[in-house]
Amino acid sequence: MRGIIIYHSKYGAAKEYAQMLAAKTGFSLCALAGIKAAELAAYDRVVLCSGVYVGKIAGLKFLKRHADALRKKRTAIFAVGLSPANESTLETLKKNDQSGTLAQFPLFYGQGAWKGADLKAGDKLLCGMLHGMLAKKDPSQYEEPWMRTFMECYGRSCDFTDEAYLAPLLAWLERP
Ligand SMILES: Cc1cc2nc3c(=O)[nH]c(=O)nc-3n(C[C@H](O)[C@H](O)[C@H](O)COP(=O)(O)O)c2cc1C
């Protein structure tokens, strides 16, 4: 079995999961920005390991564009966000996916990290505004599951990455 892990990571957590997965499986590892569609032909297992930003999993466009070829392989998505790892988070991600891509591929999830000091300028502005808005609300009124963790982590660094989150995906990849 030959596999490739394609990752998109702005702040490092999705890349860390991709590296852990590569070490455990022996699969190749490649950043989404560097992958050429023709290279996929060499693999029978493909995993997109990507961060979640503003409700969406980065890189789904790539899967959508190559869905016909990827559906013939064992292809899965491992999403990395601040939301807790539970059904509600998976349902929210599926609901937010207007492209229909998540209906075509299995979705796995691991909790990521928050590195407030490293935020890029656009994200810093956006997150600052979001923090201001959420600070005025009771936590029971937050619209999405990740917002509670976001408010707890804002202004400091939090790291929830844990290789245990990879176990369900590893089991799925090993199925014949
Ligand atoms: C601008 C921005 C938006 C985010 N939106 C979400 C979100 O909608 N849901 C979520 O669970 N986490 C969200 N996060 C948290 C990231 O998913 C988390 O930091 C994750 O580790 C990102 O992966 P990366 O470290 O590989 O970039 C957001 C983070 C940033 C900076």
PDBQT file of the ligand as one rigid body, heavy atoms in Angstrom, charges set to zero:
ROOT
HETATM    1  C1  LIG A 201      -8.560  33.099  11.673  1.00  0.00    +0.000 C 
HETATM    2  C2  LIG A 201      -8.802  31.810  12.405  1.00  0.00    +0.000 A 
HETATM    3  C3  LIG A 201     -10.032  31.201  12.316  1.00  0.00    +0.000 A 
HETATM    4  C4  LIG A 201     -10.266  29.990  12.981  1.00  0.00    +0.000 A 
HETATM    5  N1  LIG A 201     -11.476  29.407  12.864  1.00  0.00    +0.000 NA
HETATM    6  C5  LIG A 201     -11.695  28.209  13.472  1.00  0.00    +0.000 A 
HETATM    7  C6  LIG A 201     -12.959  27.554  13.335  1.00  0.00    +0.000 A 
HETATM    8  O1  LIG A 201     -13.859  28.020  12.651  1.00  0.00    +0.000 OA
HETATM    9  N2  LIG A 201     -13.133  26.370  13.979  1.00  0.00    +0.000 N 
HETATM   10  C7  LIG A 201     -12.135  25.799  14.737  1.00  0.00    +0.000 A 
HETATM   11  O2  LIG A 201     -12.351  24.723  15.307  1.00  0.00    +0.000 OA
HETATM   12  N3  LIG A 201     -10.927  26.412  14.888  1.00  0.00    +0.000 NA
HETATM   13  C8  LIG A 201     -10.699  27.588  14.257  1.00  0.00    +0.000 A 
HETATM   14  N4  LIG A 201      -9.485  28.192  14.364  1.00  0.00    +0.000 N 
HETATM   15  C9  LIG A 201      -8.413  27.540  15.139  1.00  0.00    +0.000 C 
HETATM   16  C10 LIG A 201      -7.514  26.729  14.213  1.00  0.00    +0.000 C 
HETATM   17  O3  LIG A 201      -8.260  25.725  13.541  1.00  0.00    +0.000 OA
HETATM   18  C11 LIG A 201      -6.410  26.064  15.016  1.00  0.00    +0.000 C 
HETATM   19  O4  LIG A 201      -5.524  27.094  15.416  1.00  0.00    +0.000 OA
HETATM   20  C12 LIG A 201      -5.659  24.971  14.247  1.00  0.00    +0.000 C 
HETATM   21  O5  LIG A 201      -4.579  24.518  15.039  1.00  0.00    +0.000 OA
HETATM   22  C13 LIG A 201      -5.214  25.483  12.891  1.00  0.00    +0.000 C 
HETATM   23  O6  LIG A 201      -4.352  24.583  12.235  1.00  0.00    +0.000 OA
HETATM   24  P1  LIG A 201      -2.814  25.009  11.965  1.00  0.00    +0.000 P 
HETATM   25  O7  LIG A 201      -2.185  25.190  13.358  1.00  0.00    +0.000 OA
HETATM   26  O8  LIG A 201      -2.251  23.879  11.225  1.00  0.00    +0.000 OA
HETATM   27  O9  LIG A 201      -2.848  26.283  11.207  1.00  0.00    +0.000 OA
HETATM   28  C14 LIG A 201      -9.227  29.407  13.749  1.00  0.00    +0.000 A 
HETATM   29  C15 LIG A 201      -7.978  30.024  13.823  1.00  0.00    +0.000 A 
HETATM   30  C16 LIG A 201      -7.755  31.202  13.159  1.00  0.00    +0.000 A 
HETATM   31  C17 LIG A 201      -6.413  31.849  13.255  1.00  0.00    +0.000 C 
ENDROOT
TORSDOF 0
